[in-house]
Amino acid sequence: MGNVRSIPSELVILGKNMNFTRYNIENRIDEMKSKRARIWHRLTGIIKSLCLFLLLASLFLGASFSYGLFRGILDSAPDIHKIHVGPTEYATKIYDKKGNLMSTLVTEGSNRERVSYEELPKDLINAFVAIEDERFWSHNGIDFRSIMRAIKGVVSDDSSAGGGSTITQQLLKNNVFGGGLHEGKFERYVRKFQEQYLALELEDQSNLSKKEVKKSILTEYLNTINLGANTLGVKVAARRYFNKEVTELNLSECTVIAAITKNPSGLNPITHPDKNAIRRAQVLKNMLKQGYIDDARYQEALQDPVYERIQNVNSVSQGDDKPYSYYTDELTEQVVDSLMERLNYSKEDATKLLYSGGLRIYANQDPDLQAVVDEEINNPDNYDTAKYSITWRLTIQHEDGSIVNYGEKDLEKYLKEGRGLDFNGLFSSKDQANKRVEEFKNKVVVDSDKILGESIDYVLQPQASFVLMDPSTGEVLALTGGRGEKKQSKTLNRASNVLRQPGSTFKILSSFAPAIDLYGATLASTYYDSEYTVGKKTFKNWYSGGYLGFQSIRDGIVYSLNIVAVRCLMDTVKVENGFRYAESLGITSLVPEDANPALALGGLTRGVSNLEMTQAFSVIANKGRFQKAKFFSKIEDQNGKVIIDTTEDEPEQVMKSSTAYLLTDAMRESMESNRAFSSSVRVSSTSTRAHFDGMSQAGKSGTTSNNRDIWFIGFTPYYVGGIWAGCDDNQVLKDSNSGEYNGGTGFHKDIWRKIMTRIHEGKTDPGFQRPEDIVEEQVCRKSGKLPISGCFADYRGSAVITELFAKGTVPTDKCTYHTSWGAMLVPEDLRDLDTDDRYFRYKVKEKSSDEDEPSGDEVIISEQGPSSKKKTKEEKPKEEKQKRED
């Protein structure tokens, strides 16, 4: 121990303290490191948790947003149970009385006809499935393999890879989503999602088998598709390209049609047969690959010169898109009106249904009768002159850029004012019209001008229209609205939409018919035919050469006496009553201003249409029963359901049957040769030129002032026909003073006679059936009363006639207009009027009690005859020539 050095205690203590301090520092450092680690670990955990939370939250929000967006897209999709996935727009077909197709009414997007699955050839079905959707029969509306193939094609820029849409999706795209037109990128994706969703829903129909669902979808698809040039659906395409019904298509023809679908314009087999042939080859290749055809049929179809048949059909059918006939024009208007009146459609909806609703309309047109009417109206031999009016348009641009338009009115002004010609708007030939047009152009067009456009259309004059009806049913059997070529649909229809002055034909409707029907007159009722003034208007007869004196309503009809008609309206009917009566017969064009005395003569503000005039006369022909003119019997919707049936319409009795018969009998006499009862005025019946042999007939002619409109409305036991003729711009037909002649005033009766003669060939004449309440009685034709001895002794011959009366209207009073020896006793207020009845005037000296003779002795105080010049035995009353027929 002696060698050990001793360590001072202070150092020991210091060392101990030093060791402890180092230990503490190290521990503190370790503790601090550990604490930091724990803090960082915790912080890292928090950060990780926060990141995880944020990630999960983002995923959740993203998923929620995506789900909400997707759910919103699906929820906004149409309800599959409330939509119609098939096409709704189909062409409307019109059939005539014999079942022939008259017209097809189409608008853009409606040129299709419905085909059933059973009508579809198997090759046609297989061709479309092979090229458009090869797994159509097995998938559930979406084909995922096609979708992946389409995506691969987009990525690889392979346009031949094909699309991903199934036939079911294409059907929905076309008919539910409007073809996907005008979509942005987002809208396109939305539509695609909805399309796929609805495709699944559409094919998931528990009430039908999968095959039934597929058949229905394929049928609707083949009825929908655009096959070029507004040819929609395979049924119309078969006719368009091969002039066949779809059931008759062979394999080669089926593949041509199937090839069009991808690009209806670029693959049209008429305009692009080479491109269609390439696509068709692919169709056949697919059919062979998918087992629909064998190699023999494949090779046979490839070698078929099918495009030659298409071109042949196309060359034959060029120009088949003819304008609708005048009959169809009016029929379409009546259909729209009927849909509005009977089914409460708006005009817009009714028009849409007509042109795109796939209706079947059964028209009342008889094709054989229509052919006769068209032939006679258009036969140039029925007109002894041919004039032309023109519709001319010229547009020029001056050097300064200004544009000027000229028309036929400018030409007319130039010829009248610039050339001083007496021009009435008519040319003697097309060459003359062209010459005048060129002359005018040379005046207004200079070298620096540029002609932007010019058109000219020639219209034959005089014009004519004809309406033929069955009065018992109201059926319009034939109608033409003009002569000459009809170049457009919905053009001027002179039979139905043109109003013209009716002239003397209106006497029946506004004056004579109501007088007999409602106001106690008879055919024997007489009115004084003399110059007649109402207010400032003086009425005269249509003929010249004097007046007839007392004339009956029958005479007023037979000889078309203006004064008798006006006096009858004013004295018996009253203007407002005549106005209402004409309306009750279906005349709708009257206006309040027409309630004046000229109503009796057809002097109307607007005029009337031939259709309504013929319809009104059909009331007389139909024993007083009103039937509105009917252009169709029934209308069916595209499912064959009858929506309108006019055959169920009941006629309305608007005129007594006795009145109708009395008017018929008078009009019958107007078509027979008769001369008015007169010694000095020669007036003949006005309608004899229209008469034809072998059939009972009755009618009334009419000619307006200055010979601008000529009419004849007549009927037989079978038909009622109305003809109007005149010039479109109201030029006179015949002017004796100026010598102007544009056809004369009688040719229309020739046409009426020829038409009626032809359509009655082979028919027996049943006559006009006389009602039981019609009786006969002898009366004086001058007074309309029971005759006395002087009536038999009238110096012009016996004035006693046998007249027809409705039972209860036979007169009971005796004639007071004749003396015992036959001279006329003209009432004092009429004695100063110059008429045929003024041959003997008298002065009463004293009364007599003899009932058969006028009271008192008569002393002649004036010369015989209507003039002041005393006649000798050698002189005979001058016979006035009828300068025109009515």
ZAMARGU-4260 file (C-alpha; in steps of 0.2 Angstrom, whole numbers, plus 5000, padded with zeros to 4 digits):
<rodrens>
0) 5000/5000/5000 | 5015/5011/5003 | 5018/5012/4985 | 5001/5019/4981 | 4999/5037/4979
5) 4985/5044/4988 | 4972/5055/4979 | 4966/5070/4988 | 4948/5069/4993 | 4943/5085/4984
10) 4948/5078/4968 | 4939/5062/4971 | 4923/5072/4974 | 4927/5083/4959 | 4929/5068/4948
15) 4913/5061/4954 | 4904/5077/4951 | 4912/5079/4934 | 4906/5061/4929 | 4889/5064/4936
20) 4888/5081/4926 | 4893/5072/4910 | 4881/5058/4913 | 4867/5071/4916 | 4871/5081/4900
25) 4871/5065/4890 | 4855/5060/4897 | 4848/5076/4894 | 4853/5076/4876 | 4847/5059/4874
30) 4831/5064/4882 | 4830/5079/4871 | 4833/5068/4856 | 4820/5056/4862 | 4808/5070/4865
35) 4811/5077/4848 | 4809/5060/4840 | 4793/5057/4849 | 4787/5074/4844 | 4792/5072/4826
40) 4784/5055/4826 | 4768/5062/4833 | 4769/5076/4821 | 4772/5064/4806 | 4758/5053/4812
45) 4747/5068/4813 | 4752/5074/4796 | 4750/5056/4789 | 4733/5055/4797 | 4729/5072/4790
50) 4735/5068/4773 | 4726/5051/4774 | 4710/5061/4780 | 4712/5073/4766 | 4715/5060/4753
55) 4700/5050/4759 | 4690/5065/4760 | 4695/5070/4743 | 4691/5053/4737 | 4675/5053/4745
60) 4670/5070/4739 | 4676/5066/4722 | 4666/5050/4722 | 4651/5059/4729 | 4653/5072/4716
65) 4655/5060/4702 | 4641/5049/4709 | 4630/5065/4710 | 4635/5070/4693 | 4632/5053/4686
70) 4616/5051/4695 | 4610/5068/4689 | 4614/5064/4671 | 4604/5048/4673 | 4590/5056/4683
75) 4589/5069/4669 | 4587/5056/4656 | 4569/5054/4648 | 4558/5041/4657 | 4558/5026/4646
80) 4540/5023/4650 | 4534/5040/4644 | 4544/5041/4628 | 4540/5034/4610 | 4556/5027/4604
85) 4550/5024/4586 | 4548/5038/4573 | 4533/5049/4574 | 4533/5058/4558 | 4526/5048/4543
90) 4520/5053/4526 | 4501/5055/4524 | 4493/5046/4510 | 4477/5052/4501 | 4467/5039/4491
95) 4453/5043/4479 | 4435/5035/4479 | 4441/5020/4470 | 4456/5016/4481 | 4470/5024/4470
100) 4484/5033/4478 | 4480/5052/4473 | 4494/5061/4483 | 4507/5059/4496 | 4509/5073/4508
105) 4526/5075/4515 | 4537/5088/4524 | 4555/5088/4529 | 4558/5073/4540 | 4542/5064/4536
110) 4544/5055/4520 | 4542/5038/4527 | 4529/5024/4527 | 4528/5012/4541 | 4533/4994/4538
115) 4530/4979/4550 | 4543/4966/4555 | 4534/4953/4545 | 4536/4964/4529 | 4554/4965/4531
120) 4564/4953/4520 | 4576/4942/4530 | 4591/4947/4519 | 4587/4966/4523 | 4587/4962/4542
125) 4603/4952/4541 | 4612/4965/4530 | 4608/4979/4543 | 4613/4969/4558 | 4629/4963/4549
130) 4635/4980/4545 | 4628/4990/4560 | 4628/4979/4575 | 4634/4961/4573 | 4630/4956/4591
135) 4612/4964/4590 | 4603/4948/4594 | 4614/4944/4610 | 4618/4960/4619 | 4607/4969/4631
140) 4608/4986/4623 | 4626/4990/4625 | 4640/4980/4616 | 4656/4982/4627 | 4667/4974/4614
145) 4661/4987/4601 | 4664/5001/4613 | 4682/4995/4616 | 4685/4992/4597 | 4679/5010/4594
150) 4690/5017/4608 | 4705/5007/4600 | 4701/5015/4584 | 4701/5032/4591 | 4718/5030/4599
155) 4725/5022/4584 | 4717/5034/4572 | 4709/5019/4563 | 4693/5026/4555 | 4688/5009/4549
160) 4687/5001/4566 | 4668/5006/4567 | 4657/5014/4580 | 4653/5008/4597 | 4634/5012/4596
165) 4622/4998/4595 | 4606/4998/4584 | 4597/5001/4600 | 4607/5016/4604 | 4606/5023/4587
170) 4587/5021/4588 | 4587/5031/4604 | 4599/5044/4597 | 4588/5047/4582 | 4571/5047/4590
175) 4574/5053/4608 | 4589/5064/4607 | 4585/5072/4590 | 4600/5064/4581 | 4613/5072/4593
180) 4613/5088/4582 | 4620/5104/4588 | 4629/5096/4604 | 4644/5103/4612 | 4657/5091/4619
185) 4650/5090/4636 | 4632/5088/4630 | 4638/5074/4619 | 4645/5064/4634 | 4630/5067/4643
190) 4619/5061/4629 | 4630/5046/4627 | 4628/5041/4645 | 4609/5043/4644 | 4609/5034/4628
195) 4617/5019/4635 | 4607/5019/4651 | 4591/5020/4641 | 4597/5006/4629 | 4598/4995/4644
200) 4581/5000/4651 | 4573/4998/4634 | 4579/4980/4632 | 4575/4975/4649 | 4556/4973/4647
205) 4550/4959/4658 | 4533/4958/4649 | 4541/4953/4633 | 4553/4940/4627 | 4571/4946/4622
210) 4567/4941/4604 | 4551/4951/4604 | 4560/4966/4611 | 4574/4964/4598 | 4561/4963/4584
215) 4552/4978/4590 | 4568/4988/4591 | 4574/4983/4574 | 4557/4987/4566 | 4557/5005/4573
220) 4575/5007/4568 | 4572/5002/4550 | 4557/5014/4549 | 4568/5028/4556 | 4584/5028/4547
225) 4588/5042/4534 | 4592/5033/4517 | 4596/5049/4507 | 4587/5063/4498 | 4574/5064/4512
230) 4570/5046/4509 | 4566/5039/4527 | 4564/5021/4531 | 4567/5006/4521 | 4549/5005/4513
235) 4551/5022/4505 | 4569/5018/4500 | 4563/5002/4491 | 4552/5012/4480 | 4564/5027/4478
240) 4579/5016/4472 | 4571/5001/4465 | 4552/5005/4462 | 4548/4990/4472 | 4539/4986/4488
245) 4551/4982/4502 | 4544/4964/4502 | 4551/4961/4485 | 4569/4966/4487 | 4582/4953/4483
250) 4599/4951/4493 | 4609/4963/4481 | 4596/4977/4483 | 4595/4974/4502 | 4614/4977/4503
255) 4613/4993/4493 | 4600/5000/4505 | 4610/4994/4520 | 4626/5002/4514 | 4618/5020/4513
260) 4615/5022/4532 | 4633/5027/4537 | 4632/5042/4526 | 4615/5045/4518 | 4622/5059/4507
265) 4639/5052/4502 | 4633/5034/4500 | 4618/5039/4490 | 4617/5025/4476 | 4610/5037/4463
270) 4623/5052/4466 | 4638/5041/4472 | 4635/5023/4466 | 4654/5020/4467 | 4656/5024/4485
275) 4640/5015/4489 | 4647/4999/4480 | 4662/4999/4491 | 4652/5000/4507 | 4640/4987/4499
280) 4654/4975/4497 | 4658/4977/4515 | 4640/4973/4520 | 4641/4957/4509 | 4658/4952/4517
285) 4651/4954/4534 | 4635/4944/4530 | 4647/4930/4523 | 4658/4931/4538 | 4644/4930/4551
290) 4635/4916/4542 | 4620/4925/4535 | 4624/4920/4517 | 4635/4906/4509 | 4649/4909/4496
295) 4637/4906/4481 | 4625/4919/4486 | 4639/4931/4490 | 4647/4929/4473 | 4630/4931/4464
300) 4626/4947/4473 | 4644/4954/4469 | 4641/4951/4451 | 4623/4958/4450 | 4623/4975/4440
305) 4611/4982/4453 | 4616/5000/4450 | 4610/4999/4432 | 4592/4996/4439 | 4594/5011/4450
310) 4598/5022/4436 | 4584/5016/4426 | 4571/5019/4439 | 4579/5036/4442 | 4578/5041/4424
315) 4560/5035/4423 | 4554/5044/4439 | 4562/5061/4436 | 4549/5074/4437 | 4537/5063/4447
320) 4537/5076/4461 | 4522/5084/4453 | 4513/5098/4462 | 4497/5094/4471 | 4481/5095/4460
325) 4468/5108/4463 | 4457/5095/4472 | 4471/5090/4484 | 4475/5108/4487 | 4457/5111/4493
330) 4456/5094/4502 | 4471/5099/4513 | 4463/5115/4518 | 4447/5106/4523 | 4457/5092/4533
335) 4466/5106/4543 | 4449/5115/4546 | 4441/5098/4551 | 4455/5094/4564 | 4453/5111/4572
340) 4434/5111/4572 | 4431/5092/4577 | 4446/5088/4587 | 4451/5105/4594 | 4468/5105/4586
345) 4477/5122/4584 | 4481/5126/4566 | 4499/5123/4569 | 4496/5106/4576 | 4483/5101/4563
350) 4495/5106/4549 | 4509/5096/4557 | 4498/5081/4559 | 4492/5082/4541 | 4509/5083/4533
355) 4519/5071/4545 | 4506/5061/4555 | 4506/5046/4543 | 4487/5049/4540 | 4477/5039/4528
360) 4464/5051/4520 | 4450/5044/4509 | 4445/5057/4497 | 4428/5059/4488 | 4436/5062/4471
365) 4430/5050/4458 | 4445/5048/4446 | 4434/5045/4431 | 4423/5060/4433 | 4439/5071/4437
370) 4446/5065/4421 | 4431/5071/4411 | 4431/5088/4420 | 4450/5090/4417 | 4449/5086/4399
375) 4434/5097/4395 | 4441/5112/4405 | 4458/5110/4396 | 4452/5106/4379 | 4457/5121/4368
380) 4442/5117/4356 | 4430/5123/4369 | 4437/5141/4368 | 4437/5151/4352 | 4451/5163/4358
385) 4467/5161/4367 | 4475/5176/4376 | 4489/5176/4389 | 4492/5186/4405 | 4510/5185/4412
390) 4518/5185/4429 | 4535/5193/4425 | 4549/5198/4437 | 4566/5206/4433 | 4579/5211/4446
395) 4594/5222/4440 | 4609/5229/4449 | 4615/5246/4444 | 4634/5251/4443 | 4632/5260/4460
400) 4626/5244/4468 | 4608/5249/4470 | 4595/5235/4465 | 4579/5238/4456 | 4564/5226/4453
405) 4552/5226/4439 | 4536/5217/4436 | 4521/5215/4424 | 4513/5231/4431 | 4528/5241/4426
410) 4527/5234/4409 | 4508/5238/4408 | 4512/5256/4414 | 4525/5258/4400 | 4514/5251/4386
415) 4499/5262/4391 | 4509/5278/4396 | 4525/5276/4387 | 4518/5269/4371 | 4501/5275/4372
420) 4494/5258/4368 | 4476/5253/4373 | 4483/5238/4383 | 4471/5228/4394 | 4484/5216/4402
425) 4482/5202/4389 | 4493/5197/4375 | 4488/5188/4359 | 4502/5175/4360 | 4517/5171/4371
430) 4528/5178/4357 | 4520/5195/4358 | 4522/5195/4377 | 4541/5191/4375 | 4542/5205/4362
435) 4534/5217/4374 | 4545/5212/4388 | 4561/5214/4378 | 4556/5231/4372 | 4553/5236/4390
440) 4570/5229/4395 | 4579/5239/4381 | 4572/5254/4389 | 4577/5251/4407 | 4592/5241/4406
445) 4609/5249/4401 | 4626/5240/4398 | 4633/5243/4415 | 4618/5235/4423 | 4619/5217/4429
450) 4604/5206/4428 | 4602/5197/4445 | 4587/5187/4440 | 4572/5185/4428 | 4557/5174/4427
455) 4541/5174/4417 | 4525/5163/4418 | 4511/5163/4405 | 4493/5160/4410 | 4480/5156/4398
460) 4465/5167/4397 | 4450/5166/4399 | 4451/5155/4414 | 4438/5143/4420 | 4434/5133/4436
465) 4422/5118/4438 | 4415/5110/4454 | 4405/5093/4453 | 4396/5087/4468 | 4384/5073/4474
470) 4370/5084/4481 | 4363/5069/4492 | 4379/5067/4501 | 4389/5083/4499 | 4403/5074/4491
475) 4414/5084/4480 | 4417/5071/4466 | 4428/5082/4455 | 4436/5100/4455 | 4447/5110/4444
480) 4453/5127/4449 | 4459/5133/4431 | 4465/5128/4414 | 4483/5126/4408 | 4497/5117/4417
485) 4498/5118/4436 | 4516/5121/4440 | 4515/5122/4459 | 4506/5116/4474 | 4494/5128/4483
490) 4493/5140/4468 | 4478/5151/4464 | 4462/5140/4465 | 4448/5148/4455 | 4436/5135/4461
495) 4437/5137/4480 | 4449/5152/4485 | 4444/5165/4472 | 4429/5176/4475 | 4420/5183/4460
500) 4404/5192/4457 | 4390/5179/4454 | 4378/5189/4444 | 4360/5182/4441 | 4364/5165/4449
505) 4362/5174/4465 | 4344/5179/4462 | 4339/5162/4467 | 4348/5162/4484 | 4345/5180/4490
510) 4328/5184/4483 | 4317/5170/4475 | 4321/5156/4487 | 4318/5165/4503 | 4302/5174/4496
515) 4294/5157/4492 | 4302/5148/4507 | 4298/5160/4521 | 4288/5175/4516 | 4272/5169/4508
520) 4277/5171/4489 | 4274/5157/4476 | 4280/5154/4459 | 4265/5164/4453 | 4268/5179/4463
525) 4271/5194/4451 | 4281/5210/4452 | 4281/5224/4439 | 4295/5223/4427 | 4299/5241/4423
530) 4313/5254/4426 | 4315/5254/4445 | 4325/5266/4456 | 4330/5263/4474 | 4338/5278/4482
535) 4351/5284/4469 | 4352/5267/4461 | 4342/5264/4445 | 4340/5245/4440 | 4338/5239/4423
540) 4336/5222/4415 | 4351/5213/4407 | 4343/5215/4389 | 4338/5230/4380 | 4322/5235/4371
545) 4309/5238/4384 | 4300/5230/4399 | 4288/5216/4401 | 4276/5223/4415 | 4269/5210/4427
550) 4280/5195/4428 | 4280/5180/4440 | 4294/5173/4450 | 4294/5158/4438 | 4297/5171/4424
555) 4310/5180/4434 | 4320/5163/4435 | 4317/5157/4417 | 4321/5174/4409 | 4333/5180/4423
560) 4323/5196/4426 | 4333/5209/4436 | 4319/5220/4441 | 4308/5206/4446 | 4322/5200/4457
565) 4325/5217/4465 | 4307/5220/4468 | 4305/5203/4476 | 4319/5206/4488 | 4313/5224/4492
570) 4294/5221/4493 | 4293/5203/4500 | 4309/5197/4507 | 4318/5213/4514 | 4337/5215/4511
575) 4342/5209/4529 | 4332/5193/4527 | 4339/5189/4510 | 4356/5192/4517 | 4354/5179/4531
580) 4345/5167/4520 | 4360/5166/4508 | 4371/5163/4523 | 4360/5149/4528 | 4364/5141/4512
585) 4383/5141/4515 | 4388/5158/4508 | 4402/5164/4520 | 4409/5178/4510 | 4396/5191/4513
590) 4400/5207/4522 | 4388/5219/4530 | 4389/5231/4516 | 4381/5218/4505 | 4364/5221/4513
595) 4358/5232/4500 | 4346/5230/4485 | 4360/5225/4473 | 4361/5209/4484 | 4346/5202/4473
600) 4358/5203/4458 | 4374/5196/4466 | 4381/5214/4467 | 4393/5209/4481 | 4408/5218/4489
605) 4419/5203/4489 | 4410/5190/4478 | 4408/5172/4481 | 4418/5156/4476 | 4412/5143/4464
610) 4413/5130/4477 | 4401/5139/4489 | 4389/5143/4475 | 4388/5125/4469 | 4386/5120/4487
615) 4371/5132/4489 | 4363/5125/4474 | 4365/5107/4480 | 4353/5112/4494 | 4340/5114/4481
620) 4345/5098/4472 | 4344/5089/4489 | 4326/5093/4493 | 4331/5108/4504 | 4344/5098/4515
625) 4361/5107/4517 | 4377/5096/4516 | 4393/5105/4518 | 4404/5101/4503 | 4415/5086/4508
630) 4432/5082/4500 | 4435/5067/4511 | 4424/5053/4519 | 4436/5048/4533 | 4453/5050/4540
635) 4463/5036/4549 | 4479/5039/4560 | 4494/5028/4556 | 4488/5014/4567 | 4472/5013/4556
640) 4460/5021/4569 | 4447/5032/4561 | 4448/5049/4569 | 4436/5058/4558 | 4421/5051/4548
645) 4411/5063/4538 | 4399/5050/4532 | 4391/5051/4549 | 4386/5070/4547 | 4368/5073/4547
650) 4361/5085/4534 | 4352/5100/4540 | 4335/5105/4533 | 4337/5123/4529 | 4324/5125/4515
655) 4307/5117/4513 | 4307/5102/4501 | 4292/5110/4493 | 4302/5126/4490 | 4316/5116/4483
660) 4305/5107/4471 | 4297/5123/4465 | 4313/5131/4462 | 4319/5116/4453 | 4304/5116/4441
665) 4307/5134/4437 | 4325/5131/4433 | 4321/5116/4423 | 4310/5127/4412 | 4325/5140/4410
670) 4335/5126/4401 | 4321/5123/4389 | 4316/5134/4374 | 4304/5147/4380 | 4299/5165/4375
675) 4292/5178/4387 | 4274/5182/4386 | 4275/5199/4377 | 4269/5208/4361 | 4284/5219/4359
680) 4299/5213/4369 | 4308/5197/4364 | 4316/5188/4379 | 4320/5170/4378 | 4325/5158/4392
685) 4343/5160/4397 | 4350/5143/4400 | 4345/5133/4384 | 4363/5132/4378 | 4368/5121/4393
690) 4354/5109/4389 | 4358/5091/4385 | 4346/5077/4380 | 4341/5061/4389 | 4341/5068/4407
695) 4331/5079/4418 | 4341/5095/4422 | 4338/5112/4430 | 4350/5127/4431 | 4353/5145/4432
700) 4365/5156/4422 | 4373/5172/4427 | 4383/5186/4419 | 4390/5201/4428 | 4390/5219/4422
705) 4401/5222/4407 | 4403/5204/4404 | 4417/5201/4416 | 4411/5185/4425 | 4400/5171/4417
710) 4392/5157/4428 | 4381/5142/4426 | 4375/5131/4441 | 4364/5116/4436 | 4360/5099/4442
715) 4352/5083/4438 | 4345/5069/4449 | 4363/5063/4450 | 4375/5078/4451 | 4376/5096/4453
720) 4389/5106/4443 | 4395/5124/4444 | 4406/5132/4431 | 4414/5150/4432 | 4423/5158/4418
725) 4432/5175/4416 | 4449/5183/4415 | 4460/5183/4431 | 4462/5202/4430 | 4443/5206/4427
730) 4445/5210/4408 | 4429/5210/4399 | 4425/5194/4389 | 4415/5204/4376 | 4412/5222/4373
735) 4401/5227/4358 | 4405/5245/4359 | 4424/5243/4359 | 4425/5227/4349 | 4436/5219/4363
740) 4434/5200/4363 | 4441/5188/4376 | 4431/5173/4373 | 4413/5178/4373 | 4399/5175/4386
745) 4392/5158/4381 | 4407/5145/4380 | 4405/5140/4398 | 4388/5133/4395 | 4395/5123/4381
750) 4408/5116/4393 | 4395/5112/4406 | 4384/5103/4393 | 4399/5093/4387 | 4404/5087/4404
755) 4387/5083/4410 | 4383/5074/4394 | 4398/5063/4396 | 4396/5059/4415 | 4378/5054/4412
760) 4381/5042/4398 | 4372/5025/4402 | 4362/5032/4416 | 4343/5031/4416 | 4333/5047/4420
765) 4323/5045/4436 | 4316/5063/4435 | 4314/5075/4449 | 4303/5067/4462 | 4288/5078/4466
770) 4284/5080/4484 | 4267/5075/4490 | 4263/5093/4496 | 4264/5100/4478 | 4248/5104/4469
775) 4243/5112/4453 | 4231/5126/4450 | 4227/5137/4435 | 4231/5156/4438 | 4233/5172/4428
780) 4251/5174/4424 | 4250/5193/4426 | 4242/5194/4443 | 4246/5177/4450 | 4228/5175/4455
785) 4214/5164/4450 | 4209/5169/4432 | 4194/5178/4426 | 4187/5177/4408 | 4198/5192/4403
790) 4214/5182/4407 | 4210/5170/4394 | 4207/5184/4381 | 4223/5194/4384 | 4227/5202/4367
795) 4244/5193/4368 | 4236/5176/4370 | 4229/5167/4385 | 4237/5173/4401 | 4231/5158/4410
800) 4244/5145/4415 | 4244/5130/4426 | 4256/5133/4440 | 4263/5123/4454 | 4260/5127/4472
805) 4265/5121/4489 | 4249/5114/4498 | 4241/5129/4507 | 4248/5143/4496 | 4236/5142/4481
810) 4228/5159/4479 | 4210/5162/4483 | 4208/5179/4476 | 4203/5183/4457 | 4213/5193/4445
815) 4210/5211/4445 | 4223/5216/4431 | 4212/5211/4416 | 4197/5218/4409 | 4183/5206/4402
820) 4190/5208/4384 | 4209/5205/4390 | 4215/5222/4391 | 4227/5226/4406 | 4221/5237/4421
825) 4238/5243/4426 | 4237/5250/4444 | 4238/5269/4445 | 4255/5270/4453 | 4262/5260/4438
830) 4253/5268/4424 | 4267/5280/4419 | 4280/5267/4417 | 4284/5261/4399 | 4280/5242/4399
835) 4272/5229/4388 | 4257/5230/4399 | 4253/5248/4394 | 4246/5243/4377 | 4229/5248/4385
840) 4226/5260/4398 | 4209/5265/4405 | 4200/5277/4415 | 4186/5272/4427 | 4169/5280/4424
845) 4158/5271/4435 | 4158/5255/4445 | 4151/5238/4441 | 4146/5224/4453 | 4152/5210/4441
850) 4165/5200/4450 | 4173/5193/4434 | 4176/5211/4427 | 4185/5226/4434 | 4173/5239/4440
855) 4166/5253/4429 | 4167/5255/4410 | 4184/5257/4402 | 4189/5271/4390 | 4205/5269/4381
860) 4215/5285/4383 | 4231/5281/4375 | 4238/5272/4360 | 4241/5254/4359 | 4259/5250/4362
865) 4273/5255/4374 | 4278/5270/4364 | 4270/5287/4360 | 4270/5283/4341 | 4253/5277/4334
870) 4255/5260/4326 | 4247/5255/4309 | 4241/5238/4305 | 4256/5236/4293 | 4268/5240/4308
875) 4273/5226/4319 | 4282/5228/4336 | 4301/5228/4333 | 4309/5212/4339 | 4324/5217/4350
880) 4339/5205/4348 | 4346/5198/4364 | 4363/5206/4364 | 4369/5194/4378 | 4362/5179/4386
885) 4360/5185/4404
</rodrens>
